[in-house]
Amino acid sequence: MYNGLNTGSMSARTLNEWFDEYLEGKKRLKDSTRANYKFTYDRYVREYIGSKMLTSIDERQIKKFYVHLLEDLHLKPASMEI
């Protein structure tokens, strides 16, 4: 268990499943913060990389996702925290 998440079953989970459990476990978030996290994740992550198994996400896929945000969605590097 780490930060309220069951890390023992990570190999059998998608990024979407992990994020949904993570957000559900954050009981002390303000409603507006929770809504912002969910909106941002749903808009940029869920469809593009969220269905991948956690253990299959590697540096190459993260770089590809980052390029997608920059080139396809036209986000500015300064608007993304890494």
KELO-303281 format. One record per residue: chain; y negated, x negated, z negated of N, C-alpha, C, O, CB in turn. Coordinates in pm, whole numbers, always signed. Glycine has a CB too. Example, Ala and Ser with C-alpha at 12.3 -4.5 7.8 and 13.67 -1.06 7.14 Angstrom:
<pts>
PT  mol     n_y     n_x     n_z    ca_y    ca_x    ca_z     c_y     c_x     c_z     o_y     o_x     o_z    cb_y    cb_x    cb_z
PT    A    +569   -1319    -780    +450   -1230    -780    +330   -1320    -780    +332   -1424    -846    +447   -1131    -905
PT    A    +225   -1285    -708    +106   -1367    -714      -3   -1290    -787    -114   -1341    -804     +60   -1408    -572
</pts>
This chain:
<pts>
PT  mol     n_y     n_x     n_z    ca_y    ca_x    ca_z     c_y     c_x     c_z     o_y     o_x     o_z    cb_y    cb_x    cb_z
PT    A    +117     -84      +0      +0      +0      +0    -124     -89      +0    -136    -179     -84      +1     +96    -122
PT    A    -215     -66     +92    -340    -142     +97    -454     -45    +127    -451     +27    +227    -332    -254    +205
PT    A    -553     -44     +41    -671     +39     +61    -634    +185     +86    -698    +253    +166    -753     -14    +176
PT    A    -529    +232     +16    -487    +370     +30    -396    +397    +148    -362    +512    +174    -604    +457     +40
PT    A    -357    +293    +221    -271    +310    +338    -133    +253    +313    -118    +151    +247    -333    +244    +462
PT    A     -35    +321    +365    +102    +272    +357    +122    +168    +466    +143    +203    +583    +204    +389    +370
PT    A    +117     +41    +429    +130     -66    +529    +276     -96    +563    +303    -167    +660     +63    -193    +478
PT    A    +368     -43    +487    +509     -68    +514    +558      -8    +643    +655     -58    +700    +591     -17    +402
PT    A    +494     +97    +691    +541    +164    +811    +450    +140    +931    +451    +218   +1026    +553    +313    +786
PT    A    +372     +33    +928    +275      +9   +1034    +340     -12   +1170    +281     +24   +1272    +192    -111    +999
PT    A    +458     -68   +1175    +519     -98   +1304    +556     +28   +1381    +573     +23   +1503    +641    -185   +1285
PT    A    +570    +138   +1313    +611    +262   +1379    +494    +358   +1396    +514    +479   +1410    +722    +329   +1299
PT    A    +371    +306   +1395    +254    +392   +1400    +159    +352   +1509    +147    +234   +1545    +183    +392   +1268
PT    A     +90    +452   +1561     -15    +424   +1659    -147    +399   +1587    -161    +428   +1468     -28    +541   +1761
PT    A    -241    +345   +1660    -373    +324   +1605    -435    +458   +1564    -500    +467   +1460    -464    +251   +1706
PT    A    -414    +562   +1645    -466    +695   +1611    -408    +745   +1478    -482    +796   +1394    -433    +794   +1722
PT    A    -278    +731   +1461    -215    +775   +1336    -272    +698   +1218    -301    +756   +1113     -62    +757   +1343
PT    A    -286    +568   +1235    -341    +485   +1128    -483    +528   +1093    -516    +544    +976    -338    +338   +1168
PT    A    -568    +545   +1195    -707    +583   +1170    -716    +719   +1099    -793    +734   +1005    -786    +586   +1301
PT    A    -638    +815   +1145    -642    +949   +1084    -602    +942    +937    -664   +1008    +853    -549   +1046   +1160
PT    A    -499    +864    +905    -457    +848    +766    -564    +774    +686    -593    +810    +572    -323    +773    +758
PT    A    -621    +672    +745    -727    +595    +679    -844    +687    +641    -891    +686    +528    -776    +480    +770
PT    A    -889    +765    +738   -1004    +851    +714    -972    +959    +610   -1055    +991    +525   -1050    +915    +845
PT    A    -853   +1012    +618    -812   +1113    +520    -807   +1055    +379    -837   +1126    +282    -674   +1170    +558
PT    A    -772    +930    +367    -761    +865    +236    -894    +824    +176    -900    +791     +57    -674    +745    +247
PT    A   -1000    +826    +254   -1134    +788    +205   -1201    +910    +143   -1283    +975    +207   -1221    +730    +321
PT    A   -1166    +940     +20   -1213   +1061     -48   -1360   +1056     -87   -1422   +1161    -104   -1131   +1085    -170
PT    A   -1417    +938    -102   -1554    +926    -152   -1660    +917     -42   -1777    +894     -72   -1565    +806    -240
PT    A   -1622    +933     +82   -1720    +927    +191   -1806   +1053    +192   -1757   +1163    +168   -1650    +909    +327
PT    A   -1933   +1036    +221   -2019   +1151    +242   -1971   +1223    +367   -1917   +1161    +458   -2170   +1109    +254
PT    A   -1991   +1352    +372   -1950   +1430    +489   -2012   +1376    +617   -1947   +1371    +721   -1986   +1577    +471
PT    A   -2139   +1338    +610   -2207   +1287    +730   -2147   +1154    +776   -2135   +1130    +896   -2357   +1270    +703
PT    A   -2109   +1068    +682   -2047    +940    +717   -1910    +964    +779   -1876    +903    +880   -2034    +850    +592
PT    A   -1832   +1052    +718   -1699   +1086    +771   -1711   +1140    +914   -1636   +1101   +1003   -1627   +1190    +680
PT    A   -1806   +1230    +935   -1827   +1289   +1067   -1867   +1183   +1168   -1822   +1186   +1283   -1933   +1400   +1060
PT    A   -1952   +1089   +1128   -1995    +981   +1217   -1878    +889   +1253   -1863    +852   +1369   -2107    +900   +1152
PT    A   -1796    +853   +1155   -1677    +770   +1183   -1586    +841   +1282   -1541    +781   +1380   -1600    +740   +1052
PT    A   -1559    +969   +1257   -1468   +1045   +1342   -1525   +1059   +1484   -1454   +1041   +1582   -1441   +1185   +1282
PT    A   -1654   +1091   +1494   -1718   +1105   +1624   -1708    +974   +1703   -1668    +975   +1820   -1866   +1146   +1607
PT    A   -1743    +864   +1640   -1742    +734   +1707   -1600    +696   +1751   -1580    +651   +1863   -1799    +626   +1615
PT    A   -1505    +714   +1662   -1366    +682   +1696   -1318    +769   +1811   -1262    +720   +1909   -1274    +699   +1573
PT    A   -1340    +900   +1799   -1294    +993   +1903   -1360    +964   +2037   -1295    +976   +2141   -1322   +1138   +1861
PT    A   -1485    +928   +2036   -1557    +905   +2161   -1516    +775   +2230   -1505    +771   +2353   -1706    +902   +2134
PT    A   -1495    +670   +2153   -1474    +539   +2215   -1332    +482   +2205   -1294    +400   +2289   -1566    +443   +2154
PT    A   -1256    +523   +2107   -1128    +458   +2081   -1007    +546   +2111    -912    +501   +2177   -1123    +413   +1938
PT    A   -1009    +670   +2064    -889    +755   +2063    -816    +759   +2197    -695    +735   +2202    -927    +895   +2024
PT    A    -886    +788   +2304    -820    +803   +2434    -788    +669   +2501    -690    +658   +2574    -906    +885   +2526
PT    A    -870    +570   +2477    -854    +444   +2551    -745    +354   +2494    -665    +299   +2569    -985    +369   +2552
PT    A    -742    +338   +2363    -648    +243   +2303    -573    +303   +2183    -481    +241   +2131    -723    +117   +2258
PT    A    -613    +422   +2142    -558    +481   +2020    -411    +516   +2023    -347    +521   +1918    -632    +602   +1989
PT    A    -355    +539   +2140    -213    +575   +2148    -119    +455   +2144      +3    +470   +2144    -188    +653   +2274
PT    A    -177    +336   +2140     -94    +214   +2135     -38    +193   +1994    -102    +226   +1894    -177     +89   +2178
PT    A     +81    +139   +1990    +143    +107   +1861     +65      -9   +1799     +22    -101   +1868    +294     +69   +1879
PT    A     +47      -2   +1668     -31    -105   +1599     +22    -245   +1628     -56    -338   +1650     -30     -80   +1449
PT    A    +152    -260   +1628    +210    -392   +1647    +196    -443   +1791    +220    -561   +1817    +356    -390   +1609
PT    A    +159    -354   +1883    +145    -398   +2023      +2    -436   +2058     -23    -488   +2167    +193    -287   +2117
PT    A     -92    -412   +1967    -232    -445   +1995    -255    -592   +1965    -241    -638   +1851    -329    -355   +1911
PT    A    -291    -665   +2070    -313    -808   +2054    -455    -844   +2098    -533    -758   +2139    -208    -888   +2136
PT    A    -486    -971   +2091    -620   -1018   +2123    -660    -982   +2266    -775    -946   +2290    -628   -1168   +2103
PT    A    -568    -992   +2358    -596    -961   +2498    -638    -814   +2514    -732    -784   +2587    -472    -990   +2586
PT    A    -568    -724   +2445    -602    -582   +2454    -737    -551   +2389    -811    -466   +2436    -492    -498   +2390
PT    A    -768    -621   +2280    -897    -602   +2215   -1009    -649   +2308   -1112    -583   +2319    -903    -678   +2080
PT    A    -990    -762   +2374   -1090    -812   +2468   -1108    -716   +2585   -1220    -691   +2630   -1051    -952   +2520
PT    A    -997    -661   +2635   -1002    -564   +2744   -1079    -438   +2701   -1158    -383   +2778    -859    -526   +2790
PT    A   -1056    -394   +2579   -1126    -278   +2525   -1276    -307   +2513   -1359    -223   +2548   -1068    -239   +2387
PT    A   -1310    -424   +2465   -1449    -465   +2452   -1519    -466   +2588   -1631    -418   +2601   -1458    -604   +2388
PT    A   -1452    -520   +2690   -1507    -521   +2825   -1525    -378   +2875   -1625    -347   +2940   -1416    -601   +2921
PT    A   -1430    -291   +2846   -1441    -150   +2883   -1567     -88   +2822   -1640     -16   +2890   -1316     -71   +2837
PT    A   -1593    -115   +2696   -1712     -62   +2630   -1840    -113   +2697   -1936     -37   +2715   -1712     -99   +2482
PT    A   -1841    -239   +2734   -1959    -300   +2795   -1979    -255   +2940   -2088    -214   +2979   -1947    -451   +2790
PT    A   -1874    -263   +3019   -1888    -241   +3163   -1873     -95   +3206   -1948     -48   +3292   -1788    -324   +3236
PT    A   -1779     -25   +3148   -1755    +114   +3189   -1844    +213   +3116   -1891    +311   +3174   -1609    +150   +3165
PT    A   -1867    +187   +2988   -1947    +280   +2908   -2090    +232   +2890   -2174    +303   +2834   -1883    +301   +2773
PT    A   -2119    +111   +2936   -2254     +54   +2936   -2315     +42   +2796   -2435     +60   +2778   -2345    +137   +3022
PT    A   -2230     +13   +2698   -2281     -13   +2563   -2340    -154   +2560   -2296    -242   +2635   -2169      +4   +2455
PT    A   -2435    -174   +2476   -2497    -306   +2461   -2424    -385   +2352   -2384    -327   +2250   -2649    -292   +2426
PT    A   -2406    -515   +2371   -2338    -595   +2271   -2399    -581   +2131   -2327    -582   +2032   -2339    -739   +2311
PT    A   -2530    -568   +2124   -2595    -557   +1994   -2560    -427   +1922   -2577    -417   +1800   -2745    -566   +2011
PT    A   -2511    -327   +1996   -2477    -199   +1933   -2336    -197   +1877   -2294    -100   +1815   -2493     -87   +2032
PT    A   -2261    -306   +1900   -2123    -313   +1853   -2108    -422   +1748   -2151    -535   +1769   -2026    -338   +1969
PT    A   -2049    -387   +1637   -2017    -486   +1535   -1875    -532   +1555   -1785    -452   +1577   -2037    -430   +1393
PT    A   -1857    -662   +1546   -1721    -717   +1559   -1686    -787   +1431   -1576    -841   +1418   -1708    -813   +1681
</pts>
